[in-house]
């Protein structure tokens, strides 16, 4: 029900500042300083006063990259969960919508969901091809770590437990050969 209320609020054409505050609070950033620190960790310095100007509709972020970093932060902290929500923030700032490559990046690197009306039209084959290219360019150790991470989340087990299971299965196979 919370998602329905949020999408209804978005569809009522709020200002950038209102959406910014809504997603910030939903993300758990109770202060602008906490969000400013997240920007800093992402390599961008944004002052509390600048964030305050955004929230009070005195300004919007100057460039698309800044809004994309904001969206990524908000996704990673569960303030934004759907492509439609990210697009609403970009759109109201006058920056259009997420491109397919931006969506692919966010789907690969964040917990963003494509399970919404607008995103059903997204080309999943292109996403899978992009994900494969990215994974193939990663070092083998990183690909193994990513695999273990995804399996550990899927089965709610630690990476160490999964490695033990894989080793045990391999030993069982060798004994049968």
FENKA-V189075 format. One record per run of one state. SS is the DSSP state (helix for helix, strand for strand, loop for the rest). FROM is the first residue (numbers start at 1). TO is the last residue. If there is no record, write none. Layout:
# FENKA-V189075
ss=SS from=FROM to=TO
ss=SS from=FROM to=TO
This chain:
# FENKA-V189075
ss=loop from=1 to=1
ss=helix from=2 to=11
ss=loop from=12 to=15
ss=helix from=16 to=26
ss=loop from=27 to=31
ss=helix from=32 to=41
ss=loop from=42 to=47
ss=helix from=48 to=55
ss=loop from=56 to=63
ss=helix from=64 to=76
ss=loop from=77 to=81
ss=strand from=82 to=82
ss=helix from=83 to=92
ss=loop from=93 to=99
ss=helix from=100 to=109
ss=loop from=110 to=112
ss=strand from=113 to=113
ss=loop from=114 to=117
ss=helix from=118 to=121
ss=loop from=122 to=123
ss=helix from=124 to=137
ss=loop from=138 to=139
ss=helix from=140 to=155
ss=loop from=156 to=158
ss=helix from=159 to=176
ss=loop from=177 to=177
